[in-house]
Amino acid sequence: MSFLLNRLLSIALTLVLISMITFGVTNILPGDVAMMIMGTQSNPEALAGLRQSLGLNDPLVVQYGRWIAGMVTGDWGNSLIFKVPITELLGQKIRSSALVVVLSMAIALAAAVPLGVWAAVHRNRWQDTLSSSTALLGVSLPDFFWGIMMILLFARGLGWLPSSGVADPAVDFGAALRYALLPSLALGLGLMAHLTRMTRSTMVGILNQEFVRVARAKGLSERVVVRRYALANAIGPVMTIAGLQVGYLFGSIIVVETLFNYTGMGWLTYQALLNRDVPLIQATVFVIAAVVMLINLLVDLLYVLVDPRIQLE
């Protein structure tokens, strides 16, 4: 319990720091929020009045306090470009992006764990070379390259999946899955490469340990040794690395969602930055940071379930 309380306190303090940085950076961006709302041909007196009504002339400390109070009470303001409440706008976008992140993580783990184990069991042989080369290829090529390949192969070439669009998972999960699959593959291939290398190196270290040699000396089959002893001990570190990669996924999702015109959180963040929608930029960055930290906390808690020997303090 003390671990959970300490982590939640750490998350809260980190979010406060992130909110201060985000607020400070968005306030030094070029442009004028009032002019974004009223247009470049607006009357100077009207612009001055709008700045006064929005509190843009107040000291930054006062503006920051007002913004934080609104975030806590659920009043996140309206988007300047979409003209709707930000909380309403974020609902569907979070669900759509969460589907992509979960799918890409599932794809990456489903491929990386078998490949990493295969390479470790056959280390320094052709299987290891093939697996390592595949991982190196995945690491070397950017996510947008895999995205273009997915579009050319599965959308344009075979016509199996749509190359753009989005559906709300809460409304039509089947359609949402079809739209999310190609962006998830593009993200998952790059992540798979990182996790394959991590799985391989962790498995090699465990296979060289004393308890594995004892298990083999008892006459256990190699399959049992690898699955019951080596992989059971390797899965925890791999889960930890996978949790840390959630931040990588949310960073890369901006490029991938823009490429596929998949209107999730990444696409929304890009549009907010492109149009200097300050309230929306602040909200999307804050939400993404909170989600990443909460997922990492969840991974730490799952680590204990996978390996009961770990004590969280």
C-alpha positions as CSV (number, residue, x, y, z in Angstrom):
1,M,0.0,0.0,0.0
2,S,2.8,2.4,0.8
3,F,4.3,1.7,-2.6
4,L,1.0,2.6,-4.3
5,L,0.6,5.8,-2.3
6,N,4.2,6.8,-3.0
7,R,3.8,6.2,-6.7
8,L,0.5,8.1,-6.9
9,L,2.1,11.0,-5.1
10,S,5.0,10.9,-7.5
11,I,2.6,10.8,-10.4
12,A,0.7,13.8,-9.0
13,L,3.9,15.8,-8.5
14,T,5.2,14.9,-12.0
15,L,1.9,16.0,-13.6
16,V,2.1,19.3,-11.8
17,L,5.6,19.8,-13.2
18,I,4.4,18.8,-16.7
19,S,1.5,21.2,-16.4
20,M,3.9,24.1,-15.6
21,I,6.2,23.3,-18.4
22,T,3.3,22.9,-20.9
23,F,1.7,26.1,-19.8
24,G,5.0,28.0,-20.0
25,V,5.9,26.7,-23.4
26,T,2.4,27.3,-24.9
27,N,2.5,30.9,-23.7
28,I,5.8,31.7,-25.5
29,L,4.6,30.3,-28.8
30,P,4.3,32.9,-31.5
31,G,0.8,34.2,-32.3
32,D,-2.2,35.6,-30.5
33,V,-5.0,33.5,-29.1
34,A,-7.5,36.4,-29.3
35,M,-6.6,36.8,-33.0
36,M,-7.0,33.1,-33.6
37,I,-10.6,33.4,-32.3
38,M,-11.7,36.6,-34.1
39,G,-9.5,36.5,-37.2
40,T,-6.7,38.7,-38.5
41,Q,-9.1,41.4,-39.8
42,S,-10.6,42.0,-36.4
43,N,-11.0,45.5,-34.9
44,P,-8.1,46.3,-32.5
45,E,-10.6,47.4,-29.8
46,A,-12.5,44.2,-30.1
47,L,-9.3,42.2,-29.8
48,A,-8.3,44.1,-26.7
49,G,-11.7,43.5,-25.2
50,L,-11.5,39.8,-25.9
51,R,-8.0,39.6,-24.4
52,Q,-9.3,41.3,-21.3
53,S,-12.4,39.0,-21.0
54,L,-10.2,35.9,-21.5
55,G,-7.8,37.0,-18.9
56,L,-4.8,37.1,-21.3
57,N,-3.6,40.3,-19.8
58,D,-3.3,38.8,-16.3
59,P,0.0,37.7,-14.9
60,L,1.1,34.2,-16.0
61,V,0.8,32.9,-12.4
62,V,-2.8,34.0,-12.3
63,Q,-3.5,32.4,-15.7
64,Y,-1.8,29.2,-14.7
65,G,-3.8,29.0,-11.4
66,R,-7.1,29.6,-13.4
67,W,-6.2,26.9,-15.9
68,I,-5.3,24.3,-13.2
69,A,-8.5,25.1,-11.3
70,G,-10.5,24.5,-14.6
71,M,-8.6,21.2,-15.2
72,V,-9.4,19.9,-11.7
73,T,-13.1,20.9,-11.9
74,G,-13.5,19.5,-15.4
75,D,-13.9,22.8,-17.1
76,W,-11.1,22.5,-19.8
77,G,-12.4,25.2,-22.0
78,N,-13.3,25.1,-25.7
79,S,-11.1,24.2,-28.6
80,L,-10.3,27.3,-30.7
81,I,-10.3,25.4,-34.0
82,F,-13.1,22.8,-33.4
83,K,-15.4,25.2,-31.4
84,V,-16.5,22.4,-29.0
85,P,-15.7,21.7,-25.4
86,I,-12.3,20.0,-25.1
87,T,-13.6,17.3,-22.7
88,E,-16.2,16.3,-25.3
89,L,-13.6,16.3,-28.1
90,L,-11.1,14.1,-26.1
91,G,-13.5,11.3,-25.3
92,Q,-13.7,9.6,-28.7
93,K,-10.1,10.5,-29.5
94,I,-8.7,8.8,-26.4
95,R,-10.7,5.6,-27.1
96,S,-9.5,5.4,-30.7
97,S,-5.8,6.0,-29.8
98,A,-6.0,3.6,-26.9
99,L,-7.2,0.9,-29.3
100,V,-4.2,1.5,-31.6
101,V,-1.7,1.5,-28.6
102,V,-3.2,-1.8,-27.2
103,L,-3.2,-3.5,-30.6
104,S,0.3,-2.4,-31.5
105,M,1.6,-3.6,-28.1
106,A,-0.2,-6.9,-28.5
107,I,1.3,-7.4,-32.0
108,A,4.8,-6.5,-30.8
109,L,4.7,-8.8,-27.9
110,A,3.1,-11.7,-29.8
111,A,6.0,-11.5,-32.3
112,A,8.9,-10.4,-30.1
113,V,8.7,-12.9,-27.3
114,P,8.8,-16.0,-29.6
115,L,11.5,-14.5,-31.8
116,G,13.6,-13.4,-28.8
117,V,13.3,-16.9,-27.1
118,W,14.1,-18.6,-30.4
119,A,17.2,-16.5,-30.9
120,A,18.4,-17.0,-27.3
121,V,17.9,-20.8,-27.4
122,H,19.9,-21.0,-30.7
123,R,22.4,-18.2,-29.9
124,N,25.3,-17.8,-32.2
125,R,23.6,-19.9,-34.8
126,W,21.8,-19.0,-38.0
127,Q,18.5,-18.6,-36.1
128,D,20.0,-16.0,-33.8
129,T,21.5,-14.2,-36.8
130,L,18.1,-14.2,-38.6
131,S,16.2,-13.0,-35.6
132,S,18.8,-10.3,-34.7
133,S,18.9,-9.1,-38.4
134,T,15.1,-8.8,-38.4
135,A,15.1,-6.8,-35.2
136,L,17.9,-4.5,-36.5
137,L,15.8,-3.9,-39.6
138,G,12.8,-3.0,-37.6
139,V,14.8,-0.6,-35.4
140,S,16.5,1.0,-38.4
141,L,13.4,2.0,-40.3
142,P,11.0,4.7,-39.0
143,D,7.4,4.1,-38.3
144,F,6.1,6.2,-41.2
145,F,8.0,3.9,-43.6
146,W,6.2,0.8,-42.2
147,G,3.0,2.8,-42.5
148,I,3.5,3.5,-46.2
149,M,4.3,-0.1,-46.7
150,M,1.1,-1.2,-45.0
151,I,-0.9,1.2,-47.2
152,L,0.7,0.0,-50.4
153,L,0.4,-3.7,-49.5
154,F,-2.8,-4.2,-47.5
155,A,-4.9,-1.2,-48.6
156,R,-3.9,-0.4,-52.2
157,G,-2.5,-3.7,-53.3
158,L,-4.7,-6.3,-51.7
159,G,-7.6,-4.1,-50.7
160,W,-8.1,-5.9,-47.4
161,L,-8.1,-2.9,-45.0
162,P,-8.9,0.8,-45.3
163,S,-6.0,3.2,-45.6
164,S,-7.6,6.1,-43.7
165,G,-10.5,6.9,-41.4
166,V,-11.6,6.1,-37.9
167,A,-14.5,4.7,-36.0
168,D,-15.4,5.0,-32.3
169,P,-14.8,1.7,-30.5
170,A,-17.7,2.4,-28.2
171,V,-20.1,2.6,-31.1
172,D,-18.9,0.0,-33.6
173,F,-15.9,-2.1,-32.3
174,G,-15.7,-4.1,-35.5
175,A,-15.3,-1.1,-37.8
176,A,-12.9,0.5,-35.3
177,L,-10.7,-2.6,-35.3
178,R,-10.5,-2.5,-39.1
179,Y,-9.5,1.2,-39.2
180,A,-7.0,0.7,-36.3
181,L,-5.2,-2.4,-37.6
182,L,-2.9,-0.8,-40.2
183,P,-1.7,2.0,-37.9
184,S,-1.2,-0.6,-35.2
185,L,0.9,-2.8,-37.5
186,A,3.1,0.2,-38.4
187,L,3.7,1.0,-34.8
188,G,4.0,-2.6,-33.7
189,L,6.7,-3.5,-36.1
190,G,9.1,-0.9,-34.7
191,L,8.3,-1.8,-31.1
192,M,8.6,-5.5,-31.9
193,A,12.2,-5.0,-32.9
194,H,13.1,-3.3,-29.5
195,L,11.3,-6.0,-27.5
196,T,12.9,-8.9,-29.5
197,R,16.4,-7.7,-28.7
198,M,15.4,-7.2,-25.0
199,T,13.8,-10.7,-24.8
200,R,16.9,-12.3,-26.4
201,S,19.4,-10.6,-24.1
202,T,17.3,-11.4,-21.0
203,M,16.8,-15.0,-22.0
204,V,20.5,-15.5,-22.7
205,G,21.4,-14.2,-19.3
206,I,18.9,-16.5,-17.6
207,L,19.9,-19.6,-19.6
208,N,23.4,-19.2,-18.3
209,Q,22.4,-19.1,-14.6
210,E,22.9,-21.9,-12.1
211,F,19.3,-22.9,-11.5
212,V,18.8,-23.5,-15.2
213,R,21.8,-25.8,-15.3
214,V,20.4,-27.7,-12.3
215,A,17.1,-28.1,-14.0
216,R,18.9,-29.6,-17.0
217,A,20.9,-31.9,-14.8
218,K,17.7,-33.3,-13.4
219,G,16.9,-34.5,-16.8
220,L,14.1,-32.1,-17.7
221,S,13.5,-31.6,-21.4
222,E,14.8,-28.4,-23.0
223,R,11.3,-27.2,-23.7
224,V,10.3,-27.5,-20.0
225,V,13.6,-25.7,-19.0
226,V,13.0,-22.9,-21.5
227,R,9.3,-22.3,-20.8
228,R,9.0,-23.1,-17.0
229,Y,12.3,-21.8,-15.8
230,A,13.9,-19.3,-18.2
231,L,10.9,-17.6,-19.8
232,A,9.0,-17.4,-16.5
233,N,11.9,-15.4,-15.1
234,A,12.4,-13.3,-18.3
235,I,8.8,-12.2,-18.8
236,G,9.0,-9.7,-15.9
237,P,11.8,-7.5,-17.3
238,V,10.3,-7.7,-20.7
239,M,6.9,-6.5,-19.3
240,T,8.8,-3.6,-17.6
241,I,10.4,-2.5,-20.9
242,A,7.1,-2.9,-22.7
243,G,5.5,-0.6,-20.2
244,L,8.2,2.0,-20.7
245,Q,7.7,1.8,-24.4
246,V,4.1,3.2,-24.0
247,G,5.6,6.7,-24.0
248,Y,7.4,5.8,-27.3
249,L,4.1,4.7,-28.8
250,F,2.3,7.9,-27.9
251,G,5.2,9.9,-29.3
252,S,5.2,7.9,-32.6
253,I,1.4,7.9,-32.8
254,I,1.3,11.5,-34.0
255,V,3.2,10.7,-37.2
256,V,1.3,7.4,-37.8
257,E,-2.2,8.8,-37.2
258,T,-1.5,11.8,-39.4
259,L,-0.2,9.4,-42.2
260,F,-3.4,7.3,-42.0
261,N,-5.7,10.3,-41.3
262,Y,-6.7,8.4,-38.2
263,T,-8.3,11.1,-36.0
264,G,-7.1,10.0,-32.6
265,M,-5.1,11.8,-29.9
266,G,-2.0,12.0,-32.1
267,W,-3.8,13.5,-35.0
268,L,-5.6,15.9,-32.6
269,T,-2.3,17.0,-31.0
270,Y,-0.8,17.7,-34.4
271,Q,-3.8,19.8,-35.4
272,A,-3.7,21.7,-32.2
273,L,0.0,22.4,-32.7
274,L,-0.5,23.3,-36.4
275,N,-3.3,25.8,-35.6
276,R,-1.8,27.0,-32.2
277,D,-4.9,25.9,-30.4
278,V,-3.4,26.6,-27.0
279,P,-6.2,25.2,-24.7
280,L,-6.2,22.0,-26.8
281,I,-2.4,21.6,-26.8
282,Q,-2.3,22.0,-23.0
283,A,-5.1,19.4,-22.6
284,T,-3.7,16.8,-25.0
285,V,-0.2,16.9,-23.6
286,F,-1.5,16.7,-20.0
287,V,-3.8,13.7,-20.8
288,I,-1.1,11.8,-22.7
289,A,1.4,12.3,-19.9
290,A,-1.1,11.1,-17.3
291,V,-2.0,8.0,-19.4
292,V,1.6,7.0,-19.9
293,M,2.4,7.3,-16.1
294,L,-0.7,5.4,-15.1
295,I,0.1,2.6,-17.5
296,N,3.6,2.3,-16.1
297,L,2.1,2.1,-12.6
298,L,-0.2,-0.7,-13.9
299,V,2.8,-2.6,-15.4
300,D,4.6,-2.4,-12.0
301,L,1.6,-3.9,-10.3
302,L,1.3,-6.6,-12.9
303,Y,5.0,-7.4,-12.4
304,V,4.2,-8.6,-8.9
305,L,1.5,-10.9,-10.1
306,V,3.8,-12.4,-12.7
307,D,6.7,-12.8,-10.2
308,P,5.5,-13.0,-6.6
309,R,9.1,-12.9,-5.4
310,I,9.1,-9.2,-6.2
311,Q,8.2,-7.0,-3.2
312,L,7.1,-3.5,-4.0
313,E,8.3,-1.1,-1.3
